[in-house]
Amino acid sequence: MDLSLINSLPCLAKELQWLEEVITFRLSEYFKQEESLHYPEIPDISRDDSYYAQLARKNEFNEIDRMVIIIALAPHLQPSIFDIFFTKNKQYDRFYAEFGGVKGDKHNGFLPTGETAAFIIAGADLGRRFQLYKCFEEDHVFYKENVLSIGFTNEHEPIWSGELIISKEFLSYVTLNEPYKPRFSPSFPAQLLTTRLEWDDAIFDPRVYKDISHIQTWMNKEKQIMHHSDMKKYLKKGYRALFYGPPGTGKSMTAALLGKSEKLDVYRVDLSSVVSKFIGETEKNLANIFKIAENKGWILFFDEADALFSKRTSTQSSNDMHANQQVSYLLQRIEDFDGVAILASNFKDNIDDAFLRRFQSIVYFPKPDQYIRVKLWEKYFASYELENIDFDKISTDYEISGGSILNVLRYCAVEAIKRKNNQIIQKDIIEAIKKEYLKEGQTI
């Protein structure tokens, strides 16, 4: 949502007042009260520069669109506005079906459903009620920009019995005046990936730099490329890349640096924690991530892909079929994602050729050779005093990754503090390298 973030609360206060007046009008009409009321006028926000008003103008929201939004927002802003709908039908000793609504698990107020919106907006007017359906179609801005949605219902229940749900992203924009940064949770199994490093701190094989430069160019020039001639006809939105190679070779760091350099949020999805043995659960976990990420400009980084792809086999049992369905679902969602999606795997062979063709870039992160290892040792230990340490010899004798060298640095830093000095000694480096080899079941 590329709009300036100017406080929306004064504008929303007018919308809430309008909602309250419309509810009063609709109830007066419904209960055939003698007092004659006119349908309240929609507030004029044509000169309002708040985020909410800008969004309304940009998308040409009509009266129904604006009313649906404020109904969905009201439980978060002024929940008492719906208390009147707790009125019981004395004839049947139950709540009025026309009012809709549900009661939350912990929220003590009235939570509006689609039926609530239909009553407030349309009353007994079937034509206006049918117009409301347009608000929940996939081509409507509510869906495309993840503004709000209608909750799931049981298969045979009316669609309007679903709760009106405002998205956390939209709520953050209009209340806190800032973009929403989702936190890791069971419903959003992804974490914001950041780094304090810069590209100058990364030392790679030259081929890696070339491949990453290609991805960066796409990220910078995507709009220009897609507007060229018939590109929109032939190319899908977004970009899909596979990073593969041994652990500790810089796959996660590169994803974080891509986001940092392009000023984009990177969300890391640990597929080993998302994969579920329960049928449909993995797909559900992933679906929510893609739904929230849509149209955000985020980079989605799917780490530990071997947890999913290593289970993909020829179909010999129901478990095999389940694993294959999970892989197919992930790859289909990645292919349809309009942002940059990066899949990280230790082994390229776990992914069959048909799926490899879906990636625009396949970047191999090898273990650093002796020349690059020297550069890494010198870079990481530059701020310490070194006691007769020959990094050329260490790099020749020990083939370890950049991630392992950082672990050695941490160990040596702790030992230097214990000695109350700033000096790194050879004995500590060798001891730390031994520990890294043991992690991989090797000895030196």
C-alpha positions in Angstrom: 0.0 0.0 0.0 2.0 2.9 -1.3 0.3 5.8 0.4 1.6 8.4 2.8 0.8 7.6 6.4 -1.1 10.6 7.8 -3.2 9.9 10.9 -6.6 8.5 10.1 -8.3 8.7 13.4 -10.1 12.1 12.9 -11.5 10.7 9.6 -12.5 7.4 11.2 -14.3 9.3 14.0 -16.6 10.8 11.3 -17.1 7.4 9.8 -18.1 5.9 13.2 -20.6 8.7 13.7 -22.0 8.0 10.3 -22.2 4.3 11.1 -24.1 5.1 14.4 -26.6 7.3 12.5 -27.2 4.6 9.9 -27.8 1.9 12.6 -30.3 4.2 14.2 -32.0 4.8 10.9 -32.1 1.1 10.0 -33.5 0.0 13.4 -36.1 2.8 13.2 -37.1 1.5 9.8 -37.1 -2.1 10.9 -39.2 -1.6 14.0 -41.5 0.8 12.1 -41.1 3.5 14.7 -43.3 6.6 14.2 -40.4 9.0 14.1 -39.5 9.6 10.4 -35.8 9.6 9.7 -33.8 10.2 6.5 -30.9 8.0 5.5 -27.7 9.8 6.8 -25.4 11.4 4.3 -22.0 9.8 3.8 -19.2 12.1 5.3 -17.2 14.2 2.8 -13.5 13.1 2.9 -12.5 14.5 -0.4 -10.1 17.0 1.2 -8.8 14.7 3.9 -5.2 13.6 3.5 -5.2 10.7 6.0 -4.2 7.2 4.9 -7.8 6.0 5.1 -9.1 8.9 2.9 -6.3 8.4 0.4 -7.1 4.7 0.1 -10.8 5.5 -0.4 -10.1 8.0 -3.2 -7.5 5.9 -4.9 -9.8 2.9 -5.1 -13.0 4.9 -5.7 -14.7 3.4 -2.7 -18.5 3.8 -2.9 -20.9 4.1 0.1 -21.1 0.3 0.5 -17.3 -0.2 0.5 -16.8 2.5 3.2 -19.7 1.2 5.3 -18.3 -2.4 5.2 -14.8 -1.1 6.3 -16.1 0.9 9.3 -18.4 -2.0 10.4 -15.3 -4.3 10.4 -13.2 -1.7 12.2 -15.8 -0.7 14.8 -15.1 -3.6 17.3 -11.5 -2.4 17.5 -12.4 1.3 17.8 -15.8 1.6 19.4 -17.2 -1.8 20.3 -20.2 -0.4 22.2 -21.7 0.8 18.9 -23.1 -2.7 18.3 -24.6 -3.3 21.8 -28.0 -2.5 20.5 -27.9 -5.7 18.4 -28.0 -7.7 21.6 -31.8 -6.8 21.7 -33.8 -10.0 21.9 -36.9 -10.9 19.8 -39.5 -11.2 22.6 -41.8 -13.3 20.4 -39.2 -16.1 20.1 -36.9 -15.3 23.0 -33.8 -15.2 20.9 -31.7 -12.7 19.0 -32.9 -11.3 15.7 -31.5 -13.4 12.8 -31.4 -10.3 10.6 -28.8 -8.7 12.9 -26.3 -11.5 12.4 -23.3 -11.3 14.7 -21.2 -13.7 16.8 -19.8 -13.5 20.3 -16.0 -13.9 20.6 -14.2 -16.3 22.9 -12.9 -13.5 25.2 -14.4 -10.4 23.7 -17.6 -9.6 25.5 -19.1 -7.4 22.7 -21.0 -8.1 19.5 -18.8 -9.1 16.6 -20.4 -8.2 13.2 -20.8 -10.8 10.5 -21.7 -10.4 6.8 -25.3 -10.6 7.9 -24.8 -7.6 10.2 -23.4 -5.6 7.3 -26.2 -6.7 5.0 -28.8 -5.5 7.5 -27.1 -2.1 8.1 -26.4 -1.4 4.5 -29.4 -2.9 2.7 -32.2 -3.6 5.2 -34.9 -5.3 3.2 -33.5 -4.1 -0.1 -32.4 -7.2 -2.0 -30.7 -5.2 -4.7 -28.4 -3.5 -2.2 -27.8 -6.8 -0.5 -26.7 -8.3 -3.8 -24.3 -5.4 -4.3 -22.6 -6.3 -1.1 -21.4 -9.6 -2.6 -19.0 -7.6 -4.9 -17.1 -6.6 -1.8 -15.9 -10.1 -1.3 -14.9 -11.1 -4.8 -11.2 -11.8 -5.6 -10.9 -8.7 -7.9 -12.1 -6.3 -5.2 -9.5 -4.2 -3.5 -10.6 -5.7 -0.1 -9.1 -9.0 -1.3 -6.3 -7.8 -3.4 -4.9 -5.4 -0.8 -5.8 -7.7 2.2 -8.0 -5.0 3.7 -10.7 -7.3 5.2 -12.3 -10.6 4.6 -15.3 -12.6 5.7 -14.6 -15.6 7.9 -15.1 -19.2 7.0 -18.4 -20.8 7.7 -19.6 -24.4 7.8 -20.1 -25.7 4.3 -23.9 -25.5 4.3 -24.3 -22.3 6.2 -25.0 -18.9 4.5 -21.8 -17.0 3.5 -23.0 -14.0 5.5 -22.8 -15.9 8.7 -19.0 -15.5 8.6 -17.4 -12.8 10.8 -16.2 -9.6 9.2 -12.4 -9.6 9.8 -10.3 -6.5 9.3 -6.7 -7.4 8.5 -4.0 -6.7 11.0 -2.1 -4.8 8.3 -4.9 -2.4 7.6 -5.6 -2.0 11.3 -2.0 -1.1 11.9 -2.0 1.5 9.1 -5.2 3.3 10.3 -4.6 3.2 14.0 -0.8 3.1 14.7 0.0 5.0 11.5 2.7 2.5 10.5 3.1 -0.7 8.4 2.2 -4.0 10.1 5.2 -6.2 11.0 3.7 -9.6 11.8 5.4 -11.6 14.5 6.1 -15.3 14.5 3.0 -17.3 15.7 1.2 -20.6 14.9 -0.9 -18.7 12.3 2.1 -16.9 10.8 5.1 -19.3 11.0 7.6 -16.8 9.6 10.2 -14.4 11.1 11.6 -11.1 10.0 15.1 -11.7 8.8 17.6 -8.9 9.2 21.3 -8.4 9.2 23.9 -5.9 10.5 26.2 -6.8 7.6 26.7 -5.0 4.3 27.6 -6.4 0.9 31.3 -5.4 1.6 31.2 -8.0 4.5 30.2 -10.8 2.1 32.9 -12.7 0.4 31.7 -15.2 -2.2 32.7 -17.1 -5.3 32.6 -14.6 -8.3 29.8 -16.7 -9.9 27.6 -16.1 -6.8 28.1 -12.4 -7.1 27.1 -12.5 -10.8 23.9 -14.5 -10.1 22.9 -12.2 -7.2 23.5 -9.1 -9.3 21.0 -10.5 -11.8 18.3 -10.9 -9.1 19.1 -7.3 -7.8 18.6 -5.9 -11.3 15.2 -7.6 -11.6 14.2 -6.2 -8.2 15.2 -2.7 -9.3 13.8 -2.8 -12.8 10.8 -5.1 -12.6 8.2 -2.4 -13.4 10.3 -1.2 -16.4 10.8 -4.8 -17.6 7.1 -5.7 -17.2 5.9 -2.6 -19.0 8.1 -3.3 -22.0 6.1 -4.4 -25.1 4.2 -7.7 -24.5 6.1 -8.8 -21.4 3.0 -8.9 -19.2 1.6 -11.4 -21.7 4.5 -13.8 -21.4 5.9 -13.3 -17.9 4.4 -13.9 -14.6 4.8 -11.3 -11.8 7.4 -11.9 -9.2 10.7 -13.7 -9.2 11.6 -17.2 -8.0 15.1 -18.3 -7.1 16.7 -21.4 -5.6 19.7 -21.1 -3.3 21.5 -24.4 -2.7 24.7 -25.5 -1.2 26.1 -26.8 2.1 25.1 -25.2 5.5 27.0 -22.0 6.5 27.8 -20.8 3.0 25.8 -17.6 3.1 22.3 -18.4 1.7 20.4 -16.8 4.6 22.8 -13.9 4.8 22.4 -13.2 1.1 18.6 -13.2 1.4 18.9 -10.7 4.3 21.3 -8.5 2.3 19.0 -8.4 -0.7 16.2 -7.1 1.5 18.4 -4.6 3.2 20.0 -3.2 0.1 16.6 -2.9 -1.6 14.8 -1.7 1.5 12.4 -4.6 1.5 11.3 -6.8 4.4 12.5 -10.4 4.3 10.5 -13.1 6.1 12.2 -16.4 6.8 9.9 -19.5 6.7 11.6 -22.5 8.4 9.9 -25.3 6.4 11.1 -27.9 8.9 8.8 -26.3 11.5 5.9 -25.7 9.1 5.7 -29.3 7.7 3.0 -31.2 9.5 2.1 -34.9 9.5 -1.6 -34.0 9.5 -3.1 -33.8 6.0 -3.9 -30.2 5.0 -2.1 -28.6 7.9 1.1 -27.7 6.1 -1.0 -26.1 3.3 -3.0 -24.1 5.8 0.2 -22.9 7.5 1.7 -21.8 4.2 -1.6 -20.3 2.8 -1.7 -17.7 5.6 1.9 -16.6 4.9 1.2 -16.0 1.2 -2.1 -14.3 2.0 -0.5 -11.7 4.3 2.6 -11.3 2.0 0.5 -10.6 -1.1 1.2 -7.1 -2.6 3.6 -6.2 0.2 6.9 -6.2 -1.8 8.3 -8.7 0.7 11.0 -11.2 0.0 9.9 -14.7 1.2 12.8 -16.9 2.1 11.9 -20.6 2.5 14.7 -22.2 4.5 15.3 -25.8 5.3 13.5 -26.9 2.1 15.0 -30.4 2.5 12.5 -31.0 5.2 9.8 -31.0 2.5 11.6 -32.0 -0.7 13.5 -34.9 0.8 10.1 -36.5 1.5 9.0 -36.3 -2.1 9.1 -39.8 -3.6 7.3 -41.9 -6.1 3.8 -42.5 -4.8 3.8 -45.8 -3.0 1.6 -45.0 0.0 -0.8 -42.4 1.3 2.1 -40.8 3.2 4.0 -40.4 0.0 1.0 -38.9 -1.7 0.7 -36.5 1.3 4.3 -35.4 1.0 4.0 -34.9 -2.7 0.9 -32.8 -2.3 2.7 -30.5 0.2 5.6 -30.0 -2.3 3.3 -29.3 -5.2 1.2 -26.8 -3.1 4.3 -24.9 -2.0 5.7 -24.7 -5.5 2.4 -23.6 -7.0 2.0 -20.8 -4.4 5.6 -19.7 -5.0 5.0 -19.6 -8.7 1.9 -17.4 -8.2 3.5 -15.1 -5.6 4.0 -11.6 -7.0 7.1 -10.8 -4.9 10.5 -12.3 -4.7 10.5 -15.9 -3.4 13.7 -17.7 -2.5 13.9 -21.4 -1.7 17.0 -22.6 0.2 18.1 -26.2 0.1 21.3 -28.1 0.9 20.9 -30.4 -2.0 19.7 -29.5 -5.5 19.1 -33.2 -6.3 16.1 -33.2 -3.9 14.2 -31.1 -6.5 13.1 -32.8 -9.7 13.8 -31.2 -13.1 10.1 -30.2 -13.7 10.1 -28.0 -10.7 13.6 -26.6 -11.3 12.2 -25.0 -14.5 9.9 -22.9 -12.4 12.9 -20.9 -10.9 14.3 -17.9 -12.8 17.7 -18.3 -11.0 19.4 -21.2 -9.5 22.4 -20.1 -7.4 25.0 -22.5 -6.0 26.7 -21.5 -2.8 29.8 -23.7 -2.6 32.0 -24.2 0.4 34.7 -21.4 0.1 37.9 -22.4 -1.6 41.3 -21.8 0.0 41.6 -18.3 -1.4 38.2 -17.2 -0.2 38.8 -18.8 3.2 41.9 -16.7 3.7 39.8 -13.6 2.9 37.1 -14.7 5.4 39.6 -15.3 8.2 41.3 -12.0 7.7 38.0 -10.1 7.5 36.4 -11.6 10.6 39.5 -11.4 12.8 40.6 -7.9 11.7 39.7 -6.2 15.0 41.8 -8.5 17.2 45.5 -8.7 17.9 46.8 -12.0 16.4 49.6 -14.0 18.0 51.7 -15.4 15.2 48.7 -16.8 13.3 49.1 -17.9 9.7 45.7 -17.7 8.1 47.2 -19.1 4.8 48.2 -22.3 6.5 44.9 -22.6 8.5 42.9 -22.1 5.3 44.9 -24.8 3.5 44.7 -27.3 6.4 41.0 -26.8 7.3 38.1 -26.7 4.8 35.3 -25.1 6.7 32.5 -22.8 5.7 32.1 -19.1 6.4 29.4 -19.9 9.0 31.9 -22.2 10.8 34.6 -19.5 10.7 32.1 -17.1 12.5 31.6 -19.8 15.2 35.4 -20.0 15.6 35.5 -16.2 16.0 32.8 -16.3 18.7 34.7 -19.0 20.6 38.0 -17.1 20.4 36.4 -13.9 21.5 35.1 -15.6 24.6 38.5 -17.0 25.4 40.2 -13.6 24.9 37.8 -12.0 27.4 38.6 -14.8 29.9 42.3 -13.9 29.5 41.4 -10.2 29.9 43.0 -9.1 26.6 42.2 -8.5 23.0 44.5 -11.2 21.6 43.6 -14.3 19.6 45.9 -17.2 19.9 46.5 -20.2 17.6 45.6 -22.7 20.3 42.1 -21.3 20.6 41.5 -21.3 16.8 42.5 -24.9 16.5 40.3 -25.9 19.4 37.3 -24.1 18.0 37.9 -25.7 14.5 37.9 -29.2 16.2 34.5 -28.4 17.7 33.2 -27.4 14.2 34.5 -30.7 12.7 32.8 -32.7 15.5 29.4 -31.1 14.6 29.7 -32.8 11.3 30.9 -36.1 12.8 34.5 -35.5 11.7 37.8 -35.3 13.6 41.1 -33.7 12.9 
